[in-house]
Every structure is written in structure tokens, then in C-alpha cells.
Amino acid sequence: MARWSSPKDPALEAALRRNRRWIVNNQIKRLLLRFPSRSAPVRLLQSRFKTLDLLGRAANWLRKYPSCFELFTGEGPAGSGGELCFGFTKRMAELVDAEEAAVTASEPAMADRLARVLMLARGRRLPVSKLAALRGPLGLPDDYLLRILPAHTDLFRLANPYPHRRNAAELELLRWVPSRAVSAVEAAASASNSLPRFTCSLPSSWAKSHEKMEDFNSTPYISPYSEDGAVPGTDAEAEKRAVAVVHELLSLTLWKKISVMKLEHFRWEFGLPEDTARMLLRHSCLFYVSNRYKIHTAVLREGYEGSELRVKDPVVAAKDRLGELMQEGLHEFNQRRRAVNLEKKRRKGEVDVKKEEEELEDEAGALLDSAEKREERRRFYKVLFGDDNR
């Protein structure tokens, strides 16, 4: 079925900008974390290079990020004597530990988000295989079941209603929690002592969109957690609740975005319409639909101020610091490589060394001092930990 995207919003497009290098390095980080020593033979990474859609030597890739990875001759469990291995640098290891600490500290918030998602679903349960699609957006680690379930046995239960089927396990919410059955829209209305209603995040110059939103708000708000709203009586009520569900789901995600394909994957569970993408486009005041990288992504407009998240979760902040270190390492490598090339040209008498060195210093200073460049670096890794790379 044909799809469309919203009129381009430069700020939100910048927030979705993907730099493939950072995605690869994040996958390398996750590979190292599987080893207790946090080190592994380079040959192991080389064997997986094609799965990362990369060519060439793995060692050369690692050398491009000297602030993140270090190469050494390994001995012991990580590699046999004399074998080239790699691991984290001290700074990288500290940031990885900080990220893990942020994830551990966020476990109560993870349990809260997971409970709310199950409260949105039919029967208060979801297949574990399907929940894997929401793991990244919700900021859940790979072992989230082992982290959360033992500490909340009164709230969650793993069930297998179809023992004869593979991957049929379901995560079930054991009890309804009224304090959690409050949507982001209702919480904002309560804080301002007003009736719950959606807010248009487009500029006031978008008069027609504002008029449509006022018309949409003319009927009472239907909470996504409302039991009565699970089977709306009219098409208008059904869309009202579906919009509320998507709005609440995006509010629960760390990056306030999710791919439209993943949303449609939960059509039945969340009671969404058959063509969810069209519904999102009809409500451009609330949602921005991008087709960047040929992947349709729904973004919650009110979650962003320009290209920056209004509220940044501690886990997001920790991942941002990792991205900054990766960018710093690449810049350091490029500076070294340019210095080596400059020395080669000097020996051949091809360049005026003093002039080239002055230009190099000017460029380095401009890169460090320019606010625009720093902003660009932040955008580079904005989606480093995208839906499928967290």
C-alpha cells in the first residue's frame, strides 16, 4: 500500500538523522559486553564484518576510533598467545559502566513503562516475541525479563497458553494499577487544572491544522486506559481512542518516536486502525511522519524542542555521552591521518608545510569552537541507538 510522509520539518528530520558509523560501533560495543573480560579476538569481529555490511579489515576500523577501542596482543580466555585482540579504552569503559548504572537505576521506571504498555493492550498481555519490537523504543535492555520480573512477581507473569507452539510465551499483567492508568494528556490536564485535550504543536501559522485540532477536541477525550473505550461505539470514537493510544505509547518511549511498521505490528493488541499511517497523517498537529532512510517513523511533536528532546531520560543522556566519545575518536583519527599525509607531501616537496599546518590548526580550532559543529555532532548520534540498535 502506498504511503506518504508529513511536510518536511528540518528540526525533526535532524533529530532522526542516522550516522551508520555510530550504529556499527554500538553493535561492536554490545559484542564486547558478551565477554566477561570485555575483550575479544579481532578475528571474531572480522568474521562478523559482513553482517555489519562492512568491507576491509576489522583492525583498520577499530583504529579509526582510538578513544573508544584499543588493540593489544591477547592472552588467556579472550585469545591465545600472540593473537590480536581488542577491548574498550579506559574512557570508553567508564562511559559503558555509567550507561549500565543508568540502566540499573532506571529499572523501576522500566517496570512502570512495561506495565503501562500491558495496560494499553487487549487482555493486559502481549507475546514476548512481539515485545521484542518495543524493547528499543522503551529503553529495555536485552535481559529486561530477568531484571524486572523477579522483583515484580506481584505485577507480571510469564504464561504459555499454547505449549505446543514455539515462541508462544506471553507477558501478562496480573493486576490493574489505577495510579498508572493516567495518560500523559490527563497528567498535563491535571497539572493545569483543566479538561484533558490534545495540544497542537505546530506553529500558529498552520491555521487549518489548528482548526482541525479544535474540531477534534470538541468531543470528550477518551483515555487509552479506559475499559469502556476498548470497543468504541462510532468510527469517530474509535479514532479518538486510537490517537490517544498512539500518543500515550510514543510518550512512553525514550526517544518519543517509533517506526510505523512496528505500530502496525500491534494493530490488534492496541486496537489501531488498519491503515495507521493515514491516521497519523490526519493528525499532523500531534505526529510527524518521516520517510527518512525509506523507513516510516512516527514522532511525537510535543516531545521535541527543535531537534532536541524536551525531557532527556538518564539512559538517553548516557548514550549521548558515548556518541560524543565516538565522534571525538573519529576526529582524532582524521587529524592524525592528515598529519601523516602532510608529512609525506613535505618529504616529496609537494606542499608549503607552514601554510598547511596553519590551515590545519585553523580548521581544528573552528571545529572545536563552532556551536554549529557541536550541534551537528550531537545530531550525528541522535539515533545511534535507534529502534533496532539499542
VENSUL-V587477 format. One line per field, one symbol per residue. ss: DSSP state (A for helix, B for strand, O for the rest). psi: psi as a letter, one per 40 degrees, with the letter a starting at -180 (. if undefined). burial: I if it has 16 or more other C-alpha atoms within 10 Angstrom, else O. Layout:
ss=???
psi=???
burial=???
//
This chain:
ss=OOOOOOOOOAAAAAAOOOOAAAAAAAAAAAAAOOOOOOBBBAAAAAAOOAAAOOOOOAAAAAAOOOOOBBBBBBOOOOOOOOBBBBBBOAAAAAAAAAAAAAAAAOAAAAAAAAAAAAAAOAAABBBAAAAAAAAOOOOOOOOAAAAAAAAAOOOBBBBOOOOOOOOOOBBBBOOOOAAAOOOAAAAAAAAOOOOOOOOOOOOOOOAAAAAAAAAAOOOOOOOOOOOAAAAOOOAAAAAAAAAAAAAAAAAAOOOOBBBAAAAAAOAAAAOOOOOAAAAAAAOOOOBBBBOAAAOOBBBBAAABBOOBBOOOOAAAAAAAAAAAAAAAAAAAAAAAAAAAAAAAAAAAOOOOAAAAAAAAAAAAAAAAAOAAAAAAAAAAOOOOOOOOOO
psi=hiiiiihhhddddddehhhdddddddddddddeehdefiiiddddddedddefiiahdddddeegdediiiihiiaddiihehhiiaiiddddddddddddddddeddddddddddddddihefiihddddddedddefhidfdddddddefeedihhigegdeiifeiihhhdihhddefhiddddddddefiihiihheiieegddddddddddediihhheehddedgididddddddddddddddddeidefiiiddddddfdddefiidgddddddegeddihhifhffhhhhhhdeeigbeihdhhiddddddddddddddddddddddddddddddddddefeihddddddddddddddddehddddddddddedfdgadef.
burial=OOOOIOOOOOOIIIIIIIOOOIIIIIOIIOOIIOOOOIIIIIIOIIOOIOOOOOOOOIIOOIIIIIIIIIIOOIOOOIIOOOIIIIIIIOOIIOIIOIIIOIIOOIIOOIIOIIIIIIIIIOOIIIIIOOIOIIIIIIIIIOOOOOIIIOOOOOIIIIOIOOOOOOOOIIIIIIOOOOOOIIIIIIOIOOOOOOOIIIOIIIOOOOOOIIOIIOOIOOOOIIIIIOOOIIOIOOOOIIIIIIIIIIIIIIIIIIIIIIIIOOIIOIIOIIIIIOOIIOIIIOIIIIIIIIIOOOOIIIIIIIIIOIIIIOOOIIIIOIIIIIIOIIIIIIIIIOOOOOOOOIOOOOOOOOOOOOOOOOOIOOOOOOOOOOOOOOOOIIIIIIIIIIIOOI
//
